[in-house]
Amino acid sequence: MKISIIIPVLDDEVALSSTLSHLQGFRQHGHEVIVVDGGSSDNTLVFAYEAADKVIISRPGRALQMNSGAAVADGQLLLFLHADTRLPDDAETALLSLADEGESAVDFWGRFDIRLSGNRVIFRLIEWLVNLRSRLTSIATGDQAIFVTTRLFERVGAFPEIALMEDVELSRRLAKISSPLCLRQKVITSSRRWEAKGVVSTVLLMWKLRLLYSLGVSPDKLNQMYR
């Protein structure tokens, strides 16, 4: 099984450099890394051209960018990765083992557990709650590195090209077909937003956005609140 790792970026030169360096093992084993840029004005593209297999220029918008990357992917398994998220060292083995166990014959999707990069005790609680909620609701977030077979991704119509909550909506569509595979291996995602905006404030904002989305508030309006 060939894995296509798709990374949407916008002015992510610092995070992307480290992430791409960590993904070179995948490339050496025959997998591919696709970077989709939404109009960066820094050196993001410089790092992308040096260390990715394919670089796509797209209009900005995470869902649109990820769909653009998926459209040119050659792999049978798509893995959507944020520029500031690092896969666990055994991610390749974990993903390929799903195919070895016969999962590839029936199509599947899932995500990794998450760990925030910060060392504060409160981050350990947040991680635990996020991973628990994901298991209980079958909803995966982009920070958890969502993976899905190409056939299944195409079957549900790819990411809905909305301003926010594209990961939640994709999860809902996929969950109607099969339950997610929740891998215990942990991706490490940056906690800088939590630290910059305040942990409590960020948690409350996330809860608020989820609630409003479930009540039918438009993703465009939610995106304005998020930014």
Secondary structure, DSSP 8 states (H G I E B T S, - for coil): --EEEEEEESS-HHHHHHHHHHTHHHHHTT-EEEEEES--SSSHHHHHHHH-SEEEE--S-HHHHHHHHHHT---SEEEE--TTEE--TTHHHHHHHHHHTTGGGT--EEEEEEEES---HHHHHHHHHHHHHHHHH----GGG--EEEHHHHHHTTSS---SS-HHHHHHHHHHTT---EEEEEEEEE--HHHHHH-HHHHHHHHHHHHHHHHTT--HHHHHHHH-
